[in-house]
Amino acid sequence: MLHLSRRAAAIDECLDAVRLTQDPARLHEVPAAKLVSAAAACAKTLERVSEATEHLEQRSSAFHVIDRARRLLRRELQRREPHKGH
């Protein structure tokens, strides 16, 4: 039972990350620690999808959505980094 609740929590965390990337205003306002946590959730979910999804079409669709969210989170984190040497 604990395994299922952890899995559900991980799925919820990934869905929250995807939703966050779909709201640019919220994405720019959220603390950096939340962005890092969301990116980690996406990475974990990508790994789980690759291990658990049997149908290639489902896997491809999930990869696309989650990887897009991961890239947007990374881009936002990079935007916030102070420029080196300036």
PDB file of N, CA, C and O in Angstrom:
ATOM      1  N   MET A   1       0.820  -1.197   0.000  1.00  0.00           N
ATOM      2  CA  MET A   1       0.000   0.000   0.000  1.00  0.00           C
ATOM      3  C   MET A   1       0.866   1.264   0.000  1.00  0.00           C
ATOM      4  O   MET A   1       0.554   2.232  -0.693  1.00  0.00           O
ATOM      5  N   LEU A   2       1.941   1.253   0.770  1.00  0.00           N
ATOM      6  CA  LEU A   2       2.837   2.395   0.827  1.00  0.00           C
ATOM      7  C   LEU A   2       3.448   2.666  -0.546  1.00  0.00           C
ATOM      8  O   LEU A   2       3.629   3.820  -0.935  1.00  0.00           O
ATOM      9  N   HIS A   3       3.766   1.594  -1.279  1.00  0.00           N
ATOM     10  CA  HIS A   3       4.335   1.727  -2.620  1.00  0.00           C
ATOM     11  C   HIS A   3       3.381   2.494  -3.529  1.00  0.00           C
ATOM     12  O   HIS A   3       3.811   3.356  -4.295  1.00  0.00           O
ATOM     13  N   LEU A   4       2.086   2.185  -3.449  1.00  0.00           N
ATOM     14  CA  LEU A   4       1.094   2.858  -4.285  1.00  0.00           C
ATOM     15  C   LEU A   4       0.959   4.328  -3.914  1.00  0.00           C
ATOM     16  O   LEU A   4       0.817   5.175  -4.795  1.00  0.00           O
ATOM     17  N   SER A   5       1.001   4.637  -2.643  1.00  0.00           N
ATOM     18  CA  SER A   5       0.867   6.038  -2.242  1.00  0.00           C
ATOM     19  C   SER A   5       2.099   6.835  -2.655  1.00  0.00           C
ATOM     20  O   SER A   5       1.976   8.003  -3.026  1.00  0.00           O
ATOM     21  N   ARG A   6       3.281   6.229  -2.599  1.00  0.00           N
ATOM     22  CA  ARG A   6       4.493   6.912  -3.070  1.00  0.00           C
ATOM     23  C   ARG A   6       4.426   7.145  -4.573  1.00  0.00           C
ATOM     24  O   ARG A   6       4.807   8.202  -5.075  1.00  0.00           O
ATOM     25  N   ARG A   7       3.937   6.138  -5.271  1.00  0.00           N
ATOM     26  CA  ARG A   7       3.821   6.261  -6.725  1.00  0.00           C
ATOM     27  C   ARG A   7       2.813   7.351  -7.091  1.00  0.00           C
ATOM     28  O   ARG A   7       3.058   8.148  -7.996  1.00  0.00           O
ATOM     29  N   ALA A   8       1.689   7.382  -6.393  1.00  0.00           N
ATOM     30  CA  ALA A   8       0.679   8.413  -6.641  1.00  0.00           C
ATOM     31  C   ALA A   8       1.252   9.796  -6.338  1.00  0.00           C
ATOM     32  O   ALA A   8       0.988  10.745  -7.075  1.00  0.00           O
ATOM     33  N   ALA A   9       2.024   9.920  -5.275  1.00  0.00           N
ATOM     34  CA  ALA A   9       2.637  11.202  -4.921  1.00  0.00           C
ATOM     35  C   ALA A   9       3.616  11.638  -6.005  1.00  0.00           C
ATOM     36  O   ALA A   9       3.664  12.816  -6.358  1.00  0.00           O
ATOM     37  N   ALA A  10       4.396  10.700  -6.536  1.00  0.00           N
ATOM     38  CA  ALA A  10       5.352  11.018  -7.593  1.00  0.00           C
ATOM     39  C   ALA A  10       4.633  11.466  -8.860  1.00  0.00           C
ATOM     40  O   ALA A  10       5.073  12.396  -9.535  1.00  0.00           O
ATOM     41  N   ILE A  11       3.534  10.805  -9.177  1.00  0.00           N
ATOM     42  CA  ILE A  11       2.749  11.180 -10.354  1.00  0.00           C
ATOM     43  C   ILE A  11       2.161  12.580 -10.163  1.00  0.00           C
ATOM     44  O   ILE A  11       2.202  13.402 -11.078  1.00  0.00           O
ATOM     45  N   ASP A  12       1.623  12.845  -8.990  1.00  0.00           N
ATOM     46  CA  ASP A  12       1.068  14.172  -8.699  1.00  0.00           C
ATOM     47  C   ASP A  12       2.141  15.253  -8.811  1.00  0.00           C
ATOM     48  O   ASP A  12       1.891  16.335  -9.342  1.00  0.00           O
ATOM     49  N   GLU A  13       3.327  14.953  -8.312  1.00  0.00           N
ATOM     50  CA  GLU A  13       4.422  15.923  -8.365  1.00  0.00           C
ATOM     51  C   GLU A  13       4.804  16.226  -9.817  1.00  0.00           C
ATOM     52  O   GLU A  13       5.067  17.376 -10.166  1.00  0.00           O
ATOM     53  N   CYS A  14       4.833  15.201 -10.648  1.00  0.00           N
ATOM     54  CA  CYS A  14       5.158  15.406 -12.053  1.00  0.00           C
ATOM     55  C   CYS A  14       4.054  16.199 -12.755  1.00  0.00           C
ATOM     56  O   CYS A  14       4.339  17.104 -13.538  1.00  0.00           O
ATOM     57  N   LEU A  15       2.807  15.863 -12.476  1.00  0.00           N
ATOM     58  CA  LEU A  15       1.699  16.611 -13.070  1.00  0.00           C
ATOM     59  C   LEU A  15       1.726  18.075 -12.649  1.00  0.00           C
ATOM     60  O   LEU A  15       1.434  18.960 -13.454  1.00  0.00           O
ATOM     61  N   ASP A  16       2.072  18.332 -11.401  1.00  0.00           N
ATOM     62  CA  ASP A  16       2.201  19.712 -10.932  1.00  0.00           C
ATOM     63  C   ASP A  16       3.311  20.438 -11.698  1.00  0.00           C
ATOM     64  O   ASP A  16       3.172  21.613 -12.038  1.00  0.00           O
ATOM     65  N   ALA A  17       4.402  19.735 -11.963  1.00  0.00           N
ATOM     66  CA  ALA A  17       5.513  20.327 -12.721  1.00  0.00           C
ATOM     67  C   ALA A  17       5.070  20.670 -14.134  1.00  0.00           C
ATOM     68  O   ALA A  17       5.389  21.742 -14.648  1.00  0.00           O
ATOM     69  N   VAL A  18       4.339  19.763 -14.759  1.00  0.00           N
ATOM     70  CA  VAL A  18       3.854  20.009 -16.116  1.00  0.00           C
ATOM     71  C   VAL A  18       2.903  21.209 -16.112  1.00  0.00           C
ATOM     72  O   VAL A  18       2.998  22.081 -16.976  1.00  0.00           O
ATOM     73  N   ARG A  19       1.999  21.250 -15.152  1.00  0.00           N
ATOM     74  CA  ARG A  19       1.058  22.382 -15.055  1.00  0.00           C
ATOM     75  C   ARG A  19       1.800  23.698 -14.827  1.00  0.00           C
ATOM     76  O   ARG A  19       1.432  24.731 -15.387  1.00  0.00           O
ATOM     77  N   LEU A  20       2.834  23.653 -14.010  1.00  0.00           N
ATOM     78  CA  LEU A  20       3.628  24.843 -13.736  1.00  0.00           C
ATOM     79  C   LEU A  20       4.225  25.403 -15.028  1.00  0.00           C
ATOM     80  O   LEU A  20       4.226  26.615 -15.240  1.00  0.00           O
ATOM     81  N   THR A  21       4.721  24.535 -15.874  1.00  0.00           N
ATOM     82  CA  THR A  21       5.351  24.999 -17.119  1.00  0.00           C
ATOM     83  C   THR A  21       4.324  25.520 -18.116  1.00  0.00           C
ATOM     84  O   THR A  21       4.687  26.189 -19.084  1.00  0.00           O
ATOM     85  N   GLN A  22       3.071  25.226 -17.896  1.00  0.00           N
ATOM     86  CA  GLN A  22       2.017  25.703 -18.797  1.00  0.00           C
ATOM     87  C   GLN A  22       1.486  27.075 -18.379  1.00  0.00           C
ATOM     88  O   GLN A  22       0.625  27.639 -19.055  1.00  0.00           O
ATOM     89  N   ASP A  23       1.991  27.607 -17.279  1.00  0.00           N
ATOM     90  CA  ASP A  23       1.579  28.916 -16.776  1.00  0.00           C
ATOM     91  C   ASP A  23       2.828  29.792 -16.640  1.00  0.00           C
ATOM     92  O   ASP A  23       3.465  29.798 -15.586  1.00  0.00           O
ATOM     93  N   PRO A  24       3.185  30.534 -17.704  1.00  0.00           N
ATOM     94  CA  PRO A  24       4.432  31.312 -17.688  1.00  0.00           C
ATOM     95  C   PRO A  24       4.544  32.283 -16.512  1.00  0.00           C
ATOM     96  O   PRO A  24       5.629  32.446 -15.954  1.00  0.00           O
ATOM     97  N   ALA A  25       3.464  32.918 -16.136  1.00  0.00           N
ATOM     98  CA  ALA A  25       3.531  33.870 -15.015  1.00  0.00           C
ATOM     99  C   ALA A  25       3.903  33.153 -13.725  1.00  0.00           C
ATOM    100  O   ALA A  25       4.757  33.621 -12.972  1.00  0.00           O
ATOM    101  N   ARG A  26       3.273  32.038 -13.478  1.00  0.00           N
ATOM    102  CA  ARG A  26       3.579  31.258 -12.271  1.00  0.00           C
ATOM    103  C   ARG A  26       4.996  30.702 -12.328  1.00  0.00           C
ATOM    104  O   ARG A  26       5.697  30.668 -11.317  1.00  0.00           O
ATOM    105  N   LEU A  27       5.415  30.267 -13.516  1.00  0.00           N
ATOM    106  CA  LEU A  27       6.759  29.716 -13.695  1.00  0.00           C
ATOM    107  C   LEU A  27       7.823  30.747 -13.320  1.00  0.00           C
ATOM    108  O   LEU A  27       8.838  30.401 -12.716  1.00  0.00           O
ATOM    109  N   HIS A  28       7.593  32.008 -13.675  1.00  0.00           N
ATOM    110  CA  HIS A  28       8.562  33.069 -13.374  1.00  0.00           C
ATOM    111  C   HIS A  28       8.555  33.469 -11.904  1.00  0.00           C
ATOM    112  O   HIS A  28       9.536  34.016 -11.400  1.00  0.00           O
ATOM    113  N   GLU A  29       7.445  33.193 -11.214  1.00  0.00           N
ATOM    114  CA  GLU A  29       7.321  33.628  -9.817  1.00  0.00           C
ATOM    115  C   GLU A  29       7.751  32.587  -8.792  1.00  0.00           C
ATOM    116  O   GLU A  29       8.141  32.942  -7.680  1.00  0.00           O
ATOM    117  N   VAL A  30       7.687  31.320  -9.146  1.00  0.00           N
ATOM    118  CA  VAL A  30       7.939  30.247  -8.180  1.00  0.00           C
ATOM    119  C   VAL A  30       9.412  30.259  -7.738  1.00  0.00           C
ATOM    120  O   VAL A  30      10.294  30.549  -8.546  1.00  0.00           O
ATOM    121  N   PRO A  31       9.678  29.952  -6.485  1.00  0.00           N
ATOM    122  CA  PRO A  31      11.072  29.917  -6.004  1.00  0.00           C
ATOM    123  C   PRO A  31      11.913  28.882  -6.760  1.00  0.00           C
ATOM    124  O   PRO A  31      11.401  27.872  -7.244  1.00  0.00           O
ATOM    125  N   ALA A  32      13.196  29.161  -6.844  1.00  0.00           N
ATOM    126  CA  ALA A  32      14.120  28.277  -7.566  1.00  0.00           C
ATOM    127  C   ALA A  32      14.105  26.859  -6.997  1.00  0.00           C
ATOM    128  O   ALA A  32      14.202  25.892  -7.751  1.00  0.00           O
ATOM    129  N   ALA A  33      13.985  26.728  -5.692  1.00  0.00           N
ATOM    130  CA  ALA A  33      13.962  25.397  -5.079  1.00  0.00           C
ATOM    131  C   ALA A  33      12.792  24.572  -5.608  1.00  0.00           C
ATOM    132  O   ALA A  33      12.915  23.362  -5.798  1.00  0.00           O
ATOM    133  N   LYS A  34      11.670  25.222  -5.841  1.00  0.00           N
ATOM    134  CA  LYS A  34      10.496  24.533  -6.393  1.00  0.00           C
ATOM    135  C   LYS A  34      10.767  24.100  -7.837  1.00  0.00           C
ATOM    136  O   LYS A  34      10.332  23.026  -8.253  1.00  0.00           O
ATOM    137  N   LEU A  35      11.481  24.931  -8.600  1.00  0.00           N
ATOM    138  CA  LEU A  35      11.833  24.569  -9.978  1.00  0.00           C
ATOM    139  C   LEU A  35      12.748  23.348 -10.002  1.00  0.00           C
ATOM    140  O   LEU A  35      12.572  22.446 -10.821  1.00  0.00           O
ATOM    141  N   VAL A  36      13.714  23.329  -9.109  1.00  0.00           N
ATOM    142  CA  VAL A  36      14.636  22.193  -9.034  1.00  0.00           C
ATOM    143  C   VAL A  36      13.876  20.918  -8.669  1.00  0.00           C
ATOM    144  O   VAL A  36      14.104  19.860  -9.256  1.00  0.00           O
ATOM    145  N   SER A  37      12.983  21.026  -7.707  1.00  0.00           N
ATOM    146  CA  SER A  37      12.179  19.882  -7.294  1.00  0.00           C
ATOM    147  C   SER A  37      11.293  19.392  -8.446  1.00  0.00           C
ATOM    148  O   SER A  37      11.150  18.188  -8.658  1.00  0.00           O
ATOM    149  N   ALA A  38      10.710  20.323  -9.175  1.00  0.00           N
ATOM    150  CA  ALA A  38       9.855  19.960 -10.311  1.00  0.00           C
ATOM    151  C   ALA A  38      10.673  19.281 -11.414  1.00  0.00           C
ATOM    152  O   ALA A  38      10.219  18.306 -12.014  1.00  0.00           O
ATOM    153  N   ALA A  39      11.864  19.790 -11.678  1.00  0.00           N
ATOM    154  CA  ALA A  39      12.728  19.178 -12.695  1.00  0.00           C
ATOM    155  C   ALA A  39      13.128  17.764 -12.278  1.00  0.00           C
ATOM    156  O   ALA A  39      13.180  16.859 -13.111  1.00  0.00           O
ATOM    157  N   ALA A  40      13.408  17.578 -11.004  1.00  0.00           N
ATOM    158  CA  ALA A  40      13.755  16.241 -10.503  1.00  0.00           C
ATOM    159  C   ALA A  40      12.565  15.293 -10.637  1.00  0.00           C
ATOM    160  O   ALA A  40      12.736  14.124 -10.983  1.00  0.00           O
ATOM    161  N   ALA A  41      11.376  15.791 -10.367  1.00  0.00           N
ATOM    162  CA  ALA A  41      10.175  14.959 -10.515  1.00  0.00           C
ATOM    163  C   ALA A  41      10.003  14.528 -11.960  1.00  0.00           C
ATOM    164  O   ALA A  41       9.633  13.385 -12.228  1.00  0.00           O
ATOM    165  N   CYS A  42      10.267  15.426 -12.886  1.00  0.00           N
ATOM    166  CA  CYS A  42      10.175  15.081 -14.308  1.00  0.00           C
ATOM    167  C   CYS A  42      11.207  14.008 -14.673  1.00  0.00           C
ATOM    168  O   CYS A  42      10.895  13.054 -15.385  1.00  0.00           O
ATOM    169  N   ALA A  43      12.415  14.170 -14.188  1.00  0.00           N
ATOM    170  CA  ALA A  43      13.463  13.189 -14.489  1.00  0.00           C
ATOM    171  C   ALA A  43      13.102  11.809 -13.955  1.00  0.00           C
ATOM    172  O   ALA A  43      13.272  10.805 -14.648  1.00  0.00           O
ATOM    173  N   LYS A  44      12.605  11.763 -12.722  1.00  0.00           N
ATOM    174  CA  LYS A  44      12.201  10.481 -12.136  1.00  0.00           C
ATOM    175  C   LYS A  44      11.061   9.856 -12.931  1.00  0.00           C
ATOM    176  O   LYS A  44      11.046   8.648 -13.169  1.00  0.00           O
ATOM    177  N   THR A  45      10.123  10.676 -13.330  1.00  0.00           N
ATOM    178  CA  THR A  45       8.979  10.164 -14.077  1.00  0.00           C
ATOM    179  C   THR A  45       9.398   9.662 -15.451  1.00  0.00           C
ATOM    180  O   THR A  45       8.886   8.643 -15.916  1.00  0.00           O
ATOM    181  N   LEU A  46      10.319  10.356 -16.105  1.00  0.00           N
ATOM    182  CA  LEU A  46      10.818   9.882 -17.398  1.00  0.00           C
ATOM    183  C   LEU A  46      11.426   8.493 -17.262  1.00  0.00           C
ATOM    184  O   LEU A  46      11.220   7.629 -18.114  1.00  0.00           O
ATOM    185  N   GLU A  47      12.170   8.288 -16.190  1.00  0.00           N
ATOM    186  CA  GLU A  47      12.771   6.976 -15.945  1.00  0.00           C
ATOM    187  C   GLU A  47      11.686   5.923 -15.733  1.00  0.00           C
ATOM    188  O   GLU A  47      11.762   4.830 -16.294  1.00  0.00           O
ATOM    189  N   ARG A  48      10.692   6.246 -14.938  1.00  0.00           N
ATOM    190  CA  ARG A  48       9.604   5.291 -14.669  1.00  0.00           C
ATOM    191  C   ARG A  48       8.815   4.963 -15.930  1.00  0.00           C
ATOM    192  O   ARG A  48       8.443   3.812 -16.156  1.00  0.00           O
ATOM    193  N   VAL A  49       8.563   5.976 -16.748  1.00  0.00           N
ATOM    194  CA  VAL A  49       7.817   5.760 -17.989  1.00  0.00           C
ATOM    195  C   VAL A  49       8.589   4.817 -18.900  1.00  0.00           C
ATOM    196  O   VAL A  49       8.005   3.929 -19.522  1.00  0.00           O
ATOM    197  N   SER A  50       9.890   5.009 -18.976  1.00  0.00           N
ATOM    198  CA  SER A  50      10.693   4.154 -19.853  1.00  0.00           C
ATOM    199  C   SER A  50      10.707   2.712 -19.377  1.00  0.00           C
ATOM    200  O   SER A  50      10.823   1.793 -20.188  1.00  0.00           O
ATOM    201  N   GLU A  51      10.589   2.504 -18.077  1.00  0.00           N
ATOM    202  CA  GLU A  51      10.601   1.153 -17.524  1.00  0.00           C
ATOM    203  C   GLU A  51       9.227   0.494 -17.550  1.00  0.00           C
ATOM    204  O   GLU A  51       9.127  -0.721 -17.722  1.00  0.00           O
ATOM    205  N   ALA A  52       8.172   1.281 -17.382  1.00  0.00           N
ATOM    206  CA  ALA A  52       6.859   0.697 -17.130  1.00  0.00           C
ATOM    207  C   ALA A  52       5.901   0.695 -18.313  1.00  0.00           C
ATOM    208  O   ALA A  52       4.946  -0.082 -18.320  1.00  0.00           O
ATOM    209  N   THR A  53       6.123   1.521 -19.287  1.00  0.00           N
ATOM    210  CA  THR A  53       5.156   1.646 -20.373  1.00  0.00           C
ATOM    211  C   THR A  53       5.489   0.664 -21.484  1.00  0.00           C
ATOM    212  O   THR A  53       6.590   0.675 -22.035  1.00  0.00           O
ATOM    213  N   GLU A  54       4.534  -0.173 -21.799  1.00  0.00           N
ATOM    214  CA  GLU A  54       4.747  -1.199 -22.815  1.00  0.00           C
ATOM    215  C   GLU A  54       4.495  -0.683 -24.223  1.00  0.00           C
ATOM    216  O   GLU A  54       5.234  -1.027 -25.145  1.00  0.00           O
ATOM    217  N   HIS A  55       3.480   0.125 -24.403  1.00  0.00           N
ATOM    218  CA  HIS A  55       3.109   0.576 -25.736  1.00  0.00           C
ATOM    219  C   HIS A  55       3.950   1.775 -26.151  1.00  0.00           C
ATOM    220  O   HIS A  55       4.004   2.780 -25.443  1.00  0.00           O
ATOM    221  N   LEU A  56       4.596   1.665 -27.286  1.00  0.00           N
ATOM    222  CA  LEU A  56       5.497   2.707 -27.772  1.00  0.00           C
ATOM    223  C   LEU A  56       4.782   4.040 -27.945  1.00  0.00           C
ATOM    224  O   LEU A  56       5.361   5.084 -27.646  1.00  0.00           O
ATOM    225  N   GLU A  57       3.549   4.033 -28.416  1.00  0.00           N
ATOM    226  CA  GLU A  57       2.815   5.279 -28.626  1.00  0.00           C
ATOM    227  C   GLU A  57       2.577   5.995 -27.299  1.00  0.00           C
ATOM    228  O   GLU A  57       2.740   7.213 -27.213  1.00  0.00           O
ATOM    229  N   GLN A  58       2.196   5.252 -26.273  1.00  0.00           N
ATOM    230  CA  GLN A  58       1.978   5.858 -24.958  1.00  0.00           C
ATOM    231  C   GLN A  58       3.286   6.402 -24.399  1.00  0.00           C
ATOM    232  O   GLN A  58       3.323   7.496 -23.836  1.00  0.00           O
ATOM    233  N   ARG A  59       4.345   5.639 -24.555  1.00  0.00           N
ATOM    234  CA  ARG A  59       5.647   6.054 -24.039  1.00  0.00           C
ATOM    235  C   ARG A  59       6.112   7.325 -24.739  1.00  0.00           C
ATOM    236  O   ARG A  59       6.602   8.251 -24.092  1.00  0.00           O
ATOM    237  N   SER A  60       5.961   7.371 -26.053  1.00  0.00           N
ATOM    238  CA  SER A  60       6.397   8.521 -26.825  1.00  0.00           C
ATOM    239  C   SER A  60       5.637   9.778 -26.422  1.00  0.00           C
ATOM    240  O   SER A  60       6.230  10.846 -26.273  1.00  0.00           O
ATOM    241  N   SER A  61       4.344   9.653 -26.249  1.00  0.00           N
ATOM    242  CA  SER A  61       3.518  10.789 -25.845  1.00  0.00           C
ATOM    243  C   SER A  61       3.913  11.289 -24.454  1.00  0.00           C
ATOM    244  O   SER A  61       4.072  12.492 -24.243  1.00  0.00           O
ATOM    245  N   ALA A  62       4.069  10.374 -23.520  1.00  0.00           N
ATOM    246  CA  ALA A  62       4.460  10.753 -22.162  1.00  0.00           C
ATOM    247  C   ALA A  62       5.846  11.389 -22.152  1.00  0.00           C
ATOM    248  O   ALA A  62       6.060  12.396 -21.478  1.00  0.00           O
ATOM    249  N   PHE A  63       6.788  10.808 -22.894  1.00  0.00           N
ATOM    250  CA  PHE A  63       8.127  11.379 -22.976  1.00  0.00           C
ATOM    251  C   PHE A  63       8.074  12.816 -23.490  1.00  0.00           C
ATOM    252  O   PHE A  63       8.735  13.703 -22.950  1.00  0.00           O
ATOM    253  N   HIS A  64       7.289  13.034 -24.525  1.00  0.00           N
ATOM    254  CA  HIS A  64       7.209  14.359 -25.130  1.00  0.00           C
ATOM    255  C   HIS A  64       6.727  15.400 -24.114  1.00  0.00           C
ATOM    256  O   HIS A  64       7.339  16.458 -23.969  1.00  0.00           O
ATOM    257  N   VAL A  65       5.648  15.102 -23.424  1.00  0.00           N
ATOM    258  CA  VAL A  65       5.064  16.041 -22.464  1.00  0.00           C
ATOM    259  C   VAL A  65       6.015  16.297 -21.300  1.00  0.00           C
ATOM    260  O   VAL A  65       6.246  17.445 -20.922  1.00  0.00           O
ATOM    261  N   ILE A  66       6.559  15.239 -20.742  1.00  0.00           N
ATOM    262  CA  ILE A  66       7.422  15.383 -19.561  1.00  0.00           C
ATOM    263  C   ILE A  66       8.754  16.025 -19.929  1.00  0.00           C
ATOM    264  O   ILE A  66       9.263  16.861 -19.183  1.00  0.00           O
ATOM    265  N   ASP A  67       9.320  15.646 -21.066  1.00  0.00           N
ATOM    266  CA  ASP A  67      10.600  16.221 -21.469  1.00  0.00           C
ATOM    267  C   ASP A  67      10.457  17.704 -21.793  1.00  0.00           C
ATOM    268  O   ASP A  67      11.358  18.492 -21.506  1.00  0.00           O
ATOM    269  N   ARG A  68       9.340  18.085 -22.386  1.00  0.00           N
ATOM    270  CA  ARG A  68       9.088  19.499 -22.663  1.00  0.00           C
ATOM    271  C   ARG A  68       9.044  20.275 -21.353  1.00  0.00           C
ATOM    272  O   ARG A  68       9.639  21.347 -21.245  1.00  0.00           O
ATOM    273  N   ALA A  69       8.349  19.743 -20.366  1.00  0.00           N
ATOM    274  CA  ALA A  69       8.286  20.402 -19.059  1.00  0.00           C
ATOM    275  C   ALA A  69       9.679  20.514 -18.452  1.00  0.00           C
ATOM    276  O   ALA A  69      10.037  21.559 -17.910  1.00  0.00           O
ATOM    277  N   ARG A  70      10.464  19.450 -18.538  1.00  0.00           N
ATOM    278  CA  ARG A  70      11.823  19.453 -17.988  1.00  0.00           C
ATOM    279  C   ARG A  70      12.671  20.543 -18.657  1.00  0.00           C
ATOM    280  O   ARG A  70      13.409  21.262 -17.984  1.00  0.00           O
ATOM    281  N   ARG A  71      12.559  20.657 -19.978  1.00  0.00           N
ATOM    282  CA  ARG A  71      13.330  21.668 -20.709  1.00  0.00           C
ATOM    283  C   ARG A  71      12.917  23.086 -20.310  1.00  0.00           C
ATOM    284  O   ARG A  71      13.772  23.956 -20.150  1.00  0.00           O
ATOM    285  N   LEU A  72      11.620  23.321 -20.151  1.00  0.00           N
ATOM    286  CA  LEU A  72      11.139  24.646 -19.751  1.00  0.00           C
ATOM    287  C   LEU A  72      11.600  25.001 -18.336  1.00  0.00           C
ATOM    288  O   LEU A  72      11.957  26.147 -18.064  1.00  0.00           O
ATOM    289  N   LEU A  73      11.589  24.028 -17.451  1.00  0.00           N
ATOM    290  CA  LEU A  73      12.083  24.253 -16.089  1.00  0.00           C
ATOM    291  C   LEU A  73      13.567  24.594 -16.107  1.00  0.00           C
ATOM    292  O   LEU A  73      14.005  25.517 -15.422  1.00  0.00           O
ATOM    293  N   ARG A  74      14.332  23.852 -16.887  1.00  0.00           N
ATOM    294  CA  ARG A  74      15.772  24.112 -16.981  1.00  0.00           C
ATOM    295  C   ARG A  74      16.031  25.502 -17.556  1.00  0.00           C
ATOM    296  O   ARG A  74      16.901  26.226 -17.071  1.00  0.00           O
ATOM    297  N   ARG A  75      15.279  25.872 -18.586  1.00  0.00           N
ATOM    298  CA  ARG A  75      15.441  27.189 -19.205  1.00  0.00           C
ATOM    299  C   ARG A  75      15.160  28.308 -18.191  1.00  0.00           C
ATOM    300  O   ARG A  75      15.873  29.311 -18.145  1.00  0.00           O
ATOM    301  N   GLU A  76      14.116  28.121 -17.384  1.00  0.00           N
ATOM    302  CA  GLU A  76      13.791  29.127 -16.371  1.00  0.00           C
ATOM    303  C   GLU A  76      14.898  29.215 -15.318  1.00  0.00           C
ATOM    304  O   GLU A  76      15.255  30.312 -14.887  1.00  0.00           O
ATOM    305  N   LEU A  77      15.434  28.083 -14.908  1.00  0.00           N
ATOM    306  CA  LEU A  77      16.540  28.106 -13.942  1.00  0.00           C
ATOM    307  C   LEU A  77      17.756  28.813 -14.534  1.00  0.00           C
ATOM    308  O   LEU A  77      18.414  29.591 -13.843  1.00  0.00           O
ATOM    309  N   GLN A  78      18.058  28.555 -15.795  1.00  0.00           N
ATOM    310  CA  GLN A  78      19.193  29.207 -16.443  1.00  0.00           C
ATOM    311  C   GLN A  78      18.972  30.705 -16.580  1.00  0.00           C
ATOM    312  O   GLN A  78      19.911  31.489 -16.446  1.00  0.00           O
ATOM    313  N   ARG A  79      17.740  31.101 -16.844  1.00  0.00           N
ATOM    314  CA  ARG A  79      17.416  32.526 -16.968  1.00  0.00           C
ATOM    315  C   ARG A  79      17.690  33.251 -15.657  1.00  0.00           C
ATOM    316  O   ARG A  79      18.087  34.416 -15.657  1.00  0.00           O
ATOM    317  N   ARG A  80      17.479  32.572 -14.559  1.00  0.00           N
ATOM    318  CA  ARG A  80      17.657  33.189 -13.242  1.00  0.00           C
ATOM    319  C   ARG A  80      19.113  33.250 -12.794  1.00  0.00           C
ATOM    320  O   ARG A  80      19.446  34.020 -11.894  1.00  0.00           O
ATOM    321  N   GLU A  81      19.967  32.468 -13.394  1.00  0.00           N
ATOM    322  CA  GLU A  81      21.386  32.472 -12.993  1.00  0.00           C
ATOM    323  C   GLU A  81      22.008  33.816 -13.343  1.00  0.00           C
ATOM    324  O   GLU A  81      21.797  34.344 -14.435  1.00  0.00           O
ATOM    325  N   PRO A  82      22.771  34.360 -12.410  1.00  0.00           N
ATOM    326  CA  PRO A  82      23.461  35.602 -12.735  1.00  0.00           C
ATOM    327  C   PRO A  82      24.502  35.325 -13.827  1.00  0.00           C
ATOM    328  O   PRO A  82      25.169  34.291 -13.823  1.00  0.00           O
ATOM    329  N   HIS A  83      24.618  36.254 -14.737  1.00  0.00           N
ATOM    330  CA  HIS A  83      25.594  36.077 -15.805  1.00  0.00           C
ATOM    331  C   HIS A  83      26.996  36.170 -15.260  1.00  0.00           C
ATOM    332  O   HIS A  83      27.319  37.096 -14.516  1.00  0.00           O
ATOM    333  N   LYS A  84      27.815  35.239 -15.617  1.00  0.00           N
ATOM    334  CA  LYS A  84      29.195  35.193 -15.138  1.00  0.00           C
ATOM    335  C   LYS A  84      29.997  36.320 -15.797  1.00  0.00           C
ATOM    336  O   LYS A  84      29.892  36.554 -17.001  1.00  0.00           O
ATOM    337  N   GLY A  85      30.789  37.001 -14.991  1.00  0.00           N
ATOM    338  CA  GLY A  85      31.679  38.028 -15.515  1.00  0.00           C
ATOM    339  C   GLY A  85      31.021  39.379 -15.747  1.00  0.00           C
ATOM    340  O   GLY A  85      31.657  40.273 -16.305  1.00  0.00           O
ATOM    341  N   HIS A  86      29.766  39.561 -15.339  1.00  0.00           N
ATOM    342  CA  HIS A  86      29.085  40.848 -15.541  1.00  0.00           C
ATOM    343  C   HIS A  86      28.853  41.525 -14.224  1.00  0.00           C
ATOM    344  O   HIS A  86      28.293  42.621 -14.183  1.00  0.00           O
TER     345      HIS A  86
END
